[in-house]
Amino acid sequence: MNFYDLKFSEIHPRHFQAKQSFGKYDLSVIREPDKDFYEIAVFKNNNFVQLPGIHIDDDVIPYLEPADVECIMRKLQLIAGPN
């Protein structure tokens, strides 16, 4: 799976979100109006989680380009293991 496989839906006017599950983790990717960047958060059982190698010091990671989001998706695939 890559960034362009994500399916974005409008959640508020001009605010778009894609969600993707990776094993027991859920990735949320947000694009806000008039911004060229994305922000992500990772959830487990509907609660924010911070994962080593992905998060540094906050639940939400802002200012990401599609390639950055894709790297996080790959890390989540590795953490989740095979289906």
Secondary structure as the mmCIF struct_conf table of DSSP 4:
data_model
#
loop_
_struct_conf.conf_type_id
_struct_conf.id
_struct_conf.beg_label_comp_id
_struct_conf.beg_label_asym_id
_struct_conf.beg_label_seq_id
_struct_conf.end_label_comp_id
_struct_conf.end_label_asym_id
_struct_conf.end_label_seq_id
HELX_RH_3T_P HELX_RH_3T_P1 PHE A 3 ASP A 5
STRN STRN1 SER A 9 HIS A 12
TURN_TY1_P TURN_TY1_P1 PRO A 13 ARG A 14
STRN STRN2 HIS A 15 PHE A 22
TURN_TY1_P TURN_TY1_P2 GLY A 23 LYS A 24
STRN STRN3 TYR A 25 ARG A 31
TURN_TY1_P TURN_TY1_P3 PRO A 33 ASP A 34
BEND BEND1 ASP A 36 ASP A 36
STRN STRN4 TYR A 38 LYS A 44
TURN_TY1_P TURN_TY1_P4 ASN A 45 ASN A 46
STRN STRN5 ASN A 47 VAL A 49
TURN_TY1_P TURN_TY1_P5 PRO A 52 ILE A 54
BEND BEND2 ILE A 56 ASP A 57
BEND BEND3 ASP A 59 ASP A 59
STRN STRN6 VAL A 60 LEU A 64
HELX_RH_AL_P HELX_RH_AL_P1 PRO A 66 ALA A 80
#
